[in-house]
Structure formats: structure tokens, C-alpha cells
Amino acid sequence: MITALKNVNKIYFFDNGYGVRGGANFMLEIIRFLLDNSIIPVGLIDFKDGYMRESLIDRNIDFVDYEEDKWDIEPESVIFCPVERLCLLKPLVKKEYNTSVKVITILWETMVGWELLYPNHILKKYADLLFNTDSLMFLDAGCQFACENQLKRKFKDSYLPLYFHNSQSTVEPNNNIINENEINIAWLGRLSDTKCFSLLNLIKHFNQINTSKTKRIHIIGDGLYKKELIKDIEKINDLNVDIIFKGVLTGNELNSFLTNNVDILFAMGTSMLNGASISLPVAGVSETSNHKLNLDRFIWLYDEKGLQLGLPDKLKKINKINPKAVSLQTILDEIYVQNKKSEIASKCYEYYKFNHSNIERDINILFENINNSTLTYKKLNNLFKFMPYNKVINQYYKFLGIPVIHIIRKGSNTIYKVFGIRLLKIKNYNLYNRKYKLFGLFTIATSTSVGRYRFPNIFSKKLQK
């Protein structure tokens, strides 16, 4: 039975962007369930050609174009979005709805550039607001642990387990070793920078494994960092691993390849569940921004704690919250020496079934958190003063570590503060006319300029048509 929502007329999902990604797929699963079961009307905020929009193009869904200056959101609705996207929320067409439109948010990353999103004078108030309004959920304990360390703020335990449904899992599991003379492992995931740093760490430690068997790693996925990854791999001394780039595989093609060519899948996030759902041994890797990561720790999916799907990138953190993480040699020995492929595959599958295959449970958790959240558009607006907040640019000039000059750019306004006192405000009334106000109150000068016609940026999407 699905939890009833209190005073909510519609749920808007917001994770704008392009390309396949785990978080967006998680939202899509929830959206499709709600649409198919008519529990509550659903809206989507995205680019017109965004990944989620195009995935739902044939469905009857209330679409809001992210690129509009103001969003036409219904009153007594809720916006569900990742926490890092709160700074992208735009003003509502009707300001009077600010008090009735609620927000619920989730953190599904362990690394967030908080200091890039918000200046110091906002960040603490931001964290306090999320805590006091019960509006922040976590994908798992790892995300919560990282967030609390980064924001220096404790939050209540509130987890929304990642849901994954393998709709094309028609391939029978293979409990036998692929080849007795080979070690066949695979990596599954987008080839972005941080993910590739983890993959590179895996390859380096795999390269150090001493064995007479042929060592082979199948890399499934593609991304903007592929060329850099290849360069990094070429720098490894005495490389003795066969590296096979398979590109993007999906659906039954992916399932068949993993079953017939792989003994262990190494991954993070949703990709771990992809392997576990077809009864494949799955081990988690560290998520990291450290290009030189050298960490010989991996973990079987069923040994994860707090619904985590991966590991931190610091040994101290791993020992504290992932005590069952082990070396790569230990992982390989359990499969190739102790012959536990069938046993470990079964444990991974049962873990997936129990924790990550129940969409109705996830929706109940989401609805309960929506009911508990008291975060409204008005409260965010009171904190940010200007929306979307990502248009606010903060610059600090420090002397002996003390901020002396603070420059704030908000839309058409530029404010100069000295030792925290607003000294000057520059107001752009159009492309050419400006007013300079002392303390932001008294006009002391004006200026008018005539500039050359500026052509569109060569990277503008309008020129890509």
C-alpha cells in the first residue's frame, strides 16, 4: 500500500542534463511507476532535448522547460531534485505560490563541490536549513558520512535505496569459471574523469597480481575521458593485462556479454546492481577525484554497509564504515582459488533482491519524506535572495587569510563589500547603461557605453541545429 501524500497536488522531478546516468534512471523508474499506476500527477523539469525528457517524450507528463526564466509550477506541489541542483531552481511565474510549493532533495554523491556552489556565509545557513526542514535524504550511509564531514553538520538517517530493474534479464546465470587459464574481470560504467580514476586504480592493482593465468579486463562504457584514460594506461610500467574496450552495451546484449565473458564485475552505483541482477559476482570500487589513487581495497556487494554501492577513497574512512573491504588478491582468490563463484554470485543477487528491487518501498519512503519536509520555495528564496543562485558569482580577496574585499554578482547587479560592509552597488539597466550607488543607496555616478555587436558564442546550442 502506497503512503498517502498530504497537501500535494503534483510531483515535479528535476535532474536536468544530457546522457545516461544512474540518478536520472532512478527518477525515471519512479516516474513511470507513478504514471502507470495513476497515484499522483507528475511533472518534469528538464531541457527540451534532455535525457529524461526524451525518455518520456511519448508519455502524458506536465513538462516544464528548464531554460525558461520562470517556471510555471502548480500550487501545493513538490519538486524532487538532487541537493546540488537546488542552486539551479528558478523563480516561479506566480510568486504567491512560493509558500505552497515544497522541495524534497537527495544526495547521491560522495563528492560535492560545496565551496563552488555556495560562499562561506551561505553554506552554514544552507546546511542548517536542510536539517531544520527535514528535507534531505541520502542514497546511502556513504553519502551521508561524506556530507556530514564536508558540511560539518549532523543529519538524521534517511535513506532512499537505489532501485534497479533489469527488464531484459533473460540470460541464465553462468556459475562456471569462463576459462581456467584466464582471469576475466570487467568494469561497467561511464568513462568520466572521477570514474576513470577508480578504474585506473583497479588496473594498476590488477597489473601487480602475480599469476600464470592471462589477465583480462573488459571495459564496458564510453565517455569524454576515454582518450585521457588510454594515455594513463599507456604510462603504466610493464603492463601485463589485456585491456579490451567494448564500448556501450545495454539490455540483453549487456547481460549476455557479462554472463558469457566475465567472472567478476567491478563497478560503483547502479552498475553494481546491473551485474548482481543477473547473478554475477560484483565488487565495489572507490569513488574518487584523486588521479593518483593507490588503494588496494574492494568490497563484495553483499558486504556493503548502509546501502552503499562502492567505497570511499581513504583507507581510514574505509576501515571505519566498510570494515569488510579487502585486497584485490583476496577478491580474486575467492573466485579462482576457493571456487566460490556460484556462492558469491548468489549472495550478490539476494542482496540486490532484498535491498534494491522494490519500487513500491522506495515510493513509500519518498512520500513519507515529502510529508515530513517543511522546505518551501519561500524559505530557499529567503536564504538565496536571488534565484537561480548559480547566477550569483562570489569573489573574495583575502589578506592574511581574512576576507577583505567581497565581490558579488547577481544578475544585473554587482556589489562590492569591504570588511563585510556594502560599499558600492553597480546596477546594469541594459547592455549600455549603469548606475553606481554608494552603500547601495545613493547614486553617485552613471555611465553609458556603446559597444560592438557581439556574435553568439560558437558553442551555443542554437548553432548546433
N, C-alpha and C positions, 0 to 999 in steps of 0.2 A: 504494500500500500504506500502511495506517494504522499509525503508530508504536504499539508495544505499551506499555501502562501498567504500571508497576512497583508492586506492593503497593497497588493502588487497587481497591476493590470497587464504588464508585459515585461519580458526579459530581453534586453539588448546585449548581444555578445560582441566584444570588441578586442580583436587581436590583428589589427591591420598589417598587411605585408604581402610579400610575394614568395613563392616557393613552398615546397612541402616542409613541414616542421611538426614536431610531436605535440606541442601545445595547441596549435591550431587544429590538428586532427582530433585531439581530445575534445575540444569545444564542438567540433563538427559531429562527433558521436552523440554528445548531449543534445545538440540542436535537432538532429534527425530523429532521436527518440521522442523529443517533445513534439515535433511536427507530426510524427506518425501516430502518436497517442493523444494528441489534442488536449494536453494537460493545461497549457497556458500559451497565449500568443507569443511569438518570438520575433525579435528584430536583430539585424546585423549591421554593424558599423565597420566599413571596410572601403578600400579603393574600389572603383568600378571594375577594374580588372585584377583585383586582389585574389589571392589563392582561395580564401574562404568564400568570397563572392562567386567566383567561377565554379566552385564545388557545389554551390547551392543555386545555380542560375535557373534550374528548372523547378525550383520549389517555391511555394507561396509564402514568401517571407518579407517582412517590412524592412526594406533596405534604406540605410542612411549613408550617403556618400561622405566618407571621411574628409574629403578635400573641401567640402562646403565650409564657409566661415562660421556659420552657426548651425547647430543640429536641431532638427525638428523631432524632438523626443516627446512621447506622450506623458501626461502627468501620472503620478503614482506608478512609475515603472522603476526598473532597476537596471544598472549597467554592470555587467560582469566582465572584468578585464584583468590582465596581469598587472602586478603592482607597479612595474616600471613604466607602464603606459598611462598612469594617472596624470602625468605631466603633459599628455597629449590631448586630454579632454578639452573640448571646445565649448564656448558658451551656448546656451540653449536659445532657441528662437524666442521663446516666451520665458522671461526671467521669473515670472510668478510661479513657474514650475520648479524652481531651484530647491524649494523646501520639500517637495514631494518626490523628487527623483532621487533614489538611493543608489549607493555604489557598494559593490562587494568585490574584493580583489584577492588575487592569489599570487604567491611567489613560487615559481617553479624553476628557478635558477639558484645556484650556489654562489655565483659571482655577479654582482650588480655594481655598476659604476655610480654609486650613490653620490659621490662628491662631484661627479659630472652632471648629474641630474639636478641637484639642489645645493645651494650655498650653505655654509655652516649655520647661519642664523635661521634658516628654514628647516634644516634637516631634523633637528631635535623635535621641533614642533610637529613636523610631519610624522615622525615615529610615534610621538605621544598621541596624535590624532588617530592613527591607525589602531593603537592599543585601546584608547578610551571609547572608540566606537565599535569595537568587536568586528572590524571589517576585513581583517587579514587572515587568509587561510594559507596553508603551506602544502606543497605537493608531498613532502616527506620530512622526516626529522633532520636530514642533512641540510635542507633548505632553511629550516628554522634555526638550526645551530649556526649556520653561516650568517644569516640575517641578524641574529642577536649579537654576534660578535662584531659585525660591521656597524650596526646602529647603536651598540651599547645599550640595548633595551630588551628586557624580557617580554615575551609574548605567550599567550596561552597556547596549549597544544591543540591545534585544529588542522587536521589533515584531510585533503580531498584526494584519495588514491587515484593514480593514473589508470584510466580504463582503456583496455585494448581488446579488440575483437578481430580475430583472423578469419575473415569471411570466406577465405578460399583454402582453408587448411584441410585439403582432401588427400594429402600425401601421407602414406603410412610411415610411422617413425622407423628409423634405422638404428637398432641397438648394437650393431657390429661396428668395429673399427673400419674406417674407409679403406685403409691399406696398412698392413702390418709393418711395412718398410718405410712408412711416411708418418709425419706429424702434420695433420691438416687442421689448421685453425682458420677462423675468419674474423674480419672486422666488418660491422654493419653500421653505417651512419653517414651523415652529411660531412663532406670534406671542407669544413670551415676551419679557421685557424685554431681555436681552442680544442676542438675535437681532434684535429690532426696532431696537436702536441701530445695528446694522450696516446694516439695511435703510434706516433714516433717512439714514445717511451716503451710501448709494448714491443715494437720491432727490435729496438736496441736490446731489450732483455731476452727476447726470443733468440736473437743472434748469439747471445752468450751461453745458451743452453748447449751442453756438451752431449752429443748423441751421434750414433752411426746412422740414424734414420734421416731421410730427406726432410728438411723443414720447409713447410709451405704455408703462406698466409694469403688468403683470398680477401681482397679489399672490395667490398660492395658499397657503392655510393659514389657520388660525384659532388663537386663544389668548386668555389672560386679559389680555394687554396691548394688544389691538386698539383699545380706546377711547382709551387714552393715546397710541397711535401716531397715530390720526386727529387728536388735538389737536395733536401735534407737527408733523404735516404741515401743518395749517392755519396754523401760525405761520411757515411758510417764505414769505419775501417774494417777490412776483412769480412765483408758481408757474406754470410753463408746461408741466407734464407731466400727461397724462391718467392718473389712477390708478384702476385697476379691481380691486376686491376680489372674488375668485372663490370664496372660502371653501375648504373642504376638498374636494379631488379625489383619487381613488385609482384604482388599477388601470388598465384600458383607457381610462376616461374621462379620467384624467390624461394618459396617453400621447397620446391623440387631441388633447386641447387644446393640449399643448405643441407637437406636430408641426404643427398647423394654425394656430397663432396666435403663435408665439414664434420669434425668430431667435437669441436668446442667453438662456440661463438663468443667473442669478446665485444662488449658494447657498453653503452650507457643509455639511460632513459628508455623511451618507447622501444628502441631496437632490441633491448634485452627481452622484452615481452614477446616480440615477434618470434624470437628463437624458442623461448620457453613454451609458447602456444603450440608448437609442433614437436614437443618433446625432444628438444636438443639441449645438451649441457650448455649453460650460459654463465659466463663470468663477467663481473662488472669491473670497469676501469676507472681511473681518476679523471675527474673533470678539472681542467687546469688552464691557466693563462701563461704558464711558465714554459717557454720554448725549450728550456734545457732541463725539463723534468727528468729526474733519475730516481724512480721509486719502484721498487720491486714488490708491489703489493696488489693483489687482485682478490676478488671475493665471489664465491658462488652465489647465485641469485637467492637461494633459499636461506643463506646465512646473513642476508641483509637485515638491518635493524631499522625500525621506524619507517618502513615502506620505501627505503632508499633504493635508487636504481643507479648505483655507481658508488664512487668513493671520493673523499676529499683528496687534496694533493699534498697534504702534510702528514708525516708519519705520526706526529703527536696527536693530531686530530683523529687519525685512523685508529690508533690504539685506544682512544677514549670512546669513540662511538661505533667503531667497526672492528671489534676485537678478533673476529674470526677471519679477517683478511690474511692471506698467506702469500708466499712467493710464487712466481710463475712455475718454478720447478715442481712445487707441491701440487699445483693445479694439473700440470701435465702428467705427473706420476700417478695421480688417482685414475686417470683415464687409460694411460698407456702401460703402466706397470701393475697397478692394482685391479685393472679391468673393471672399473666402476661406471662405465659409460651409461649402461641401462639404468642403474640405480640413481645416478646423479641426474640424468635426463628426467626420470620420473619425479624426483624431488622438485626440480625446477618447474615442471608442468603443474604439480599440485600447488606449489606456492603461487604461481600465476592464477590458477583457477580460484583459489581462495581469496586472494587479495585484489586482483585486477580484472576480473571478468564479469562483475555485477554492476551494470549501468544503473539499475534502479537504486541500489545502495548509494551510488555516487550522487544521484539526483536528490535523494533524501538529505544527504549531507549538505549539498549545495543549498537546498531550500531552507534547511534549518539555520544555516549561516546567514542567508538573506533575511530571514525573520529576525535574527539577533542583531544584525548590523544597524547602526544608527548613523552611519556616514551618509550625508546628503551632499548634493551639489553645492548647496549654500555653504556648508562647512568647509569644503575644499576651496570654494571661491573666497571665503573669508581668510583662509590661510595664504593662498597664492596671490590674491588681489588682481591678478591678470591671468586670463586663460586664452589659449593653451600656454602653460607655464614653460614649455620648451622654447618658446619665443623670447623668454627672458634670459638675457646674457649677463652674467656677473663676472667682473674682473676685479682682482684685488692686487694692490701694490703694498708690499709689506716692508717694514724696517725693523730689523732685529726680531723677525717673526711676528710682529704686531701689525695688523691691517691698518694702514694709514689712509689710503685712498681706495674707495669702493665705487666702481662704475657699474650702473645697472641700465640695461637697455630693454625696454618693454614696448614692443610695437613701434610706435612713432615717437616715444619718449626716451630720452637719455638723462639719467640722474647721476650727479657726482656728489659723493659723500666724503667728508674728511673727518676722521676720528668718529664716525658714526653720525655726524650731523649733515643733513642735506644742505649743500652749499649752492648747487646750481642745477636747474632743470632746463633741458633743451627740448622744445616741442616742435616737431615737424608737422606742419599743417598740410603740406602736399610735397611734391617732389622738389620744389624750389624754395619754399618759404619756411623760415624758422623764427621762433621766439625764444629768448634767453631770459629765464626767470630766477632772480636771486632768492635762495631758500625755497624755490618752487612757488613763490607767491607774487613777487613784484617783477614786472617786465622791465629789464634794464637795457635790452637791445633786440633788434630784429635784423634779419638778413634775407636777401633774395639773390638767387643764383640762376643762371641759365646754362644748362648742360647739354651735351650732345645726345642725340637719340641713342639709347642703349639697346643693342640687339639681344634677342633671347639667348639664354645660356645654351651652349651646344649640347648639354646633357639633358635639356628639358624634355620631358616625356612627349610634349606636343610635337617635337621634331622627329620623334621615333615612329610616328604613324606612317 
